[in-house]
Amino acid sequence: MEKAAPVFEEEMNRLRERIYEELQDAITNVQIINQNLAHLNEVGDDIVSITSIWVKFLRNTTN
């Protein structure tokens, strides 16, 4: 049974390391998603500005 303990410890450490690496990847991916969402919000704000200008133009040309 003495051999089982080191093998168990090695496997546990290997799994902990793998979990740590996967969590790091997950955090990186969440940061990328946040950046993409921020960019989409900026694009949306630009579209709102352009739409507002276009509506003003159309109102002025039809009156």
Backbone torsions as a table, in degrees:
resi	resn	phi	psi	omega
1	MET	NA	-19.1	-178.3
2	GLU	-64.6	-29.5	179.6
3	LYS	-72.6	-27.3	-177.2
4	ALA	-66.2	-37.5	-177.1
5	ALA	-62.1	-49.2	178.7
6	PRO	-64.1	-37.6	178.6
7	VAL	-64.0	-43.7	177.9
8	PHE	-60.7	-45.7	179.9
9	GLU	-61.3	-43.3	179.2
10	GLU	-62.6	-44.2	179.8
11	GLU	-65.7	-41.2	178.9
12	MET	-62.6	-43.3	178.5
13	ASN	-65.2	-39.7	178.1
14	ARG	-63.0	-43.6	179.5
15	LEU	-66.3	-39.8	177.4
16	ARG	-61.5	-42.6	179.2
17	GLU	-63.6	-42.6	179.6
18	ARG	-65.1	-42.3	177.2
19	ILE	-61.0	-43.5	178.7
20	TYR	-59.3	-46.2	179.9
21	GLU	-63.1	-42.0	-179.9
22	GLU	-66.5	-38.0	176.9
23	LEU	-65.7	-38.2	176.4
24	GLN	-61.6	-43.6	177.1
25	ASP	-61.9	-41.7	179.6
26	ALA	-63.0	-42.6	178.8
27	ILE	-63.0	-43.3	177.9
28	THR	-60.2	-43.7	-179.5
29	ASN	-66.2	-36.8	176.7
30	VAL	-65.3	-39.0	177.4
31	GLN	-63.6	-40.0	177.6
32	ILE	-64.2	-42.7	178.0
33	ILE	-61.3	-43.7	178.8
34	ASN	-60.7	-41.3	177.6
35	GLN	-63.5	-42.7	179.5
36	ASN	-64.7	-40.2	177.9
37	LEU	-65.5	-39.4	177.2
38	ALA	-62.4	-41.6	178.1
39	HIS	-64.2	-42.0	178.0
40	LEU	-61.7	-38.5	177.0
41	ASN	-63.3	-40.2	177.7
42	GLU	-63.1	-43.9	178.4
43	VAL	-62.5	-42.9	177.9
44	GLY	-60.3	-42.2	177.6
45	ASP	-62.3	-40.1	177.3
46	ASP	-63.3	-40.9	179.5
47	ILE	-64.7	-40.7	177.8
48	VAL	-61.3	-43.0	179.2
49	SER	-62.9	-45.4	-179.7
50	ILE	-64.4	-41.8	179.4
51	THR	-62.6	-42.0	179.4
52	SER	-61.6	-44.3	178.6
53	ILE	-64.2	-42.1	-179.6
54	TRP	-63.7	-41.8	178.2
55	VAL	-63.2	-43.4	177.8
56	LYS	-61.5	-42.6	178.5
57	PHE	-61.1	-47.6	-179.4
58	LEU	-63.3	-40.4	178.4
59	ARG	-63.9	-40.4	-179.8
60	ASN	-69.4	-34.3	-178.4
61	THR	-80.5	-20.9	-179.4
62	THR	-95.6	-9.4	179.8
63	ASN	-96.2	NA	NA
